[in-house]
């Protein structure tokens, strides 16, 4: 499923800003690992239909460690069936960038509530 969804992509990139934000959320004890922040950020971006385009990105982690069960691959194939694998990777990264920034922002202003993230309504319309 990963190859079908993402082609020959091996690693997923992330912006320096998101990498810093993920490290801070981990150091605050809110997440065990940066990939946990990335996964929740990507899921949040997808569920809210939000994306953030960032021009500068560095290598982050292997796609297999970020999506070991193929959940993101299945989602991206379902949501973007007409896009190329390269485009799906780029869109997934944009969803993750938005979600990571949103998680960091909510923590920064003191409103991060994991149970509210799972609700069906938008927190910030």
C-alpha positions as CSV (number, residue, x, y, z in Angstrom):
1,X,0.0,0.0,0.0
2,X,2.9,2.4,0.8
3,X,4.4,2.0,-2.7
4,X,1.0,2.5,-4.3
5,X,0.3,5.7,-2.3
6,X,3.7,7.2,-2.1
7,X,5.7,5.6,-4.9
8,X,9.4,5.3,-4.2
9,X,9.5,7.9,-1.5
10,X,11.6,6.7,1.4
11,X,11.8,9.6,3.7
12,X,9.4,12.3,4.7
13,X,10.6,15.9,4.9
14,X,9.7,18.5,7.6
15,X,10.4,22.2,7.9
16,X,13.0,23.3,10.4
17,X,10.3,25.2,12.3
18,X,8.2,22.1,12.7
19,X,11.2,20.1,13.7
20,X,11.8,22.6,16.5
21,X,8.2,22.6,17.5
22,X,8.1,18.8,17.7
23,X,11.2,18.7,19.8
24,X,9.7,21.2,22.2
25,X,6.5,19.3,22.5
26,X,8.5,16.1,23.3
27,X,10.7,17.9,25.8
28,X,7.6,19.2,27.6
29,X,6.5,15.6,28.1
30,X,3.4,15.8,25.9
31,X,4.7,13.2,23.4
32,X,7.1,10.4,23.7
33,X,8.7,10.9,20.3
34,X,8.8,13.4,17.5
35,X,7.1,10.9,15.1
36,X,4.1,10.9,17.5
37,X,3.8,14.6,17.1
38,X,4.1,14.3,13.3
39,X,1.4,11.6,13.2
40,X,-1.1,13.6,15.3
41,X,-0.2,16.7,13.3
42,X,-0.8,14.9,10.0
43,X,-4.1,13.4,11.2
44,X,-5.2,16.8,12.5
45,X,-4.4,18.5,9.2
46,X,-6.2,15.8,7.2
47,X,-9.3,15.8,9.5
48,X,-9.5,19.6,9.4
49,X,-8.8,19.8,5.7
50,X,-5.9,22.2,6.4
51,X,-2.5,22.4,4.7
52,X,0.6,24.6,5.1
53,X,3.1,24.9,2.2
54,X,6.6,25.4,3.4
55,X,9.4,26.0,1.0
56,X,12.4,24.8,3.1
57,X,12.3,21.2,4.3
58,X,14.8,18.8,5.7
59,X,14.8,15.0,5.8
60,X,12.8,13.8,8.8
61,X,12.0,10.1,9.1
62,X,11.5,7.0,7.0
63,X,7.9,6.7,5.8
64,X,7.8,3.1,7.2
65,X,8.4,4.4,10.7
66,X,5.8,7.2,10.3
67,X,3.1,5.0,8.8
68,X,3.9,1.4,9.8
69,X,0.3,0.2,9.4
70,X,-0.3,2.0,6.1
71,X,-3.1,4.2,7.6
72,X,-1.8,7.4,6.0
73,X,-1.2,5.6,2.7
74,X,-4.8,4.4,2.7
75,X,-6.1,7.9,3.6
76,X,-4.1,9.6,1.0
77,X,-5.1,7.1,-1.7
78,X,-8.8,7.5,-0.7
79,X,-8.7,11.3,-0.5
80,X,-6.4,12.0,-3.5
81,X,-6.9,9.1,-5.9
82,X,-6.1,11.1,-9.0
83,X,-2.8,12.6,-7.7
84,X,0.6,11.1,-8.4
85,X,2.5,9.4,-5.5
86,X,4.9,12.4,-5.4
87,X,1.9,14.8,-5.1
88,X,0.4,12.7,-2.3
89,X,3.6,12.8,-0.3
90,X,3.7,16.6,-0.7
91,X,0.1,17.0,0.3
92,X,0.6,14.7,3.3
93,X,3.6,16.8,4.4
94,X,1.5,20.0,4.0
95,X,-1.2,18.5,6.2
96,X,1.4,17.5,8.8
97,X,3.0,21.0,8.7
98,X,-0.3,22.7,9.5
99,X,-1.2,20.2,12.2
100,X,2.2,20.4,14.0
101,X,2.0,24.2,14.0
102,X,-1.6,24.0,15.3
103,X,-0.6,21.6,18.1
104,X,2.3,23.8,19.1
105,X,0.1,27.0,19.0
106,X,-2.6,25.4,21.2
107,X,0.0,24.3,23.7
108,X,1.7,27.7,23.6
109,X,-1.6,29.5,24.5
110,X,-2.7,26.9,27.0
111,X,-5.6,25.3,25.2
112,X,-4.2,22.0,24.0
113,X,-6.8,19.4,24.9
114,X,-6.3,16.0,23.4
115,X,-9.9,14.9,23.9
116,X,-11.1,18.0,22.1
117,X,-8.9,17.1,19.1
118,X,-10.9,13.9,18.7
119,X,-14.2,15.7,18.6
120,X,-16.2,16.0,15.3
121,X,-16.5,19.8,15.4
122,X,-13.8,22.3,14.5
123,X,-12.1,23.9,17.5
124,X,-11.1,27.0,15.5
125,X,-13.7,27.6,12.8
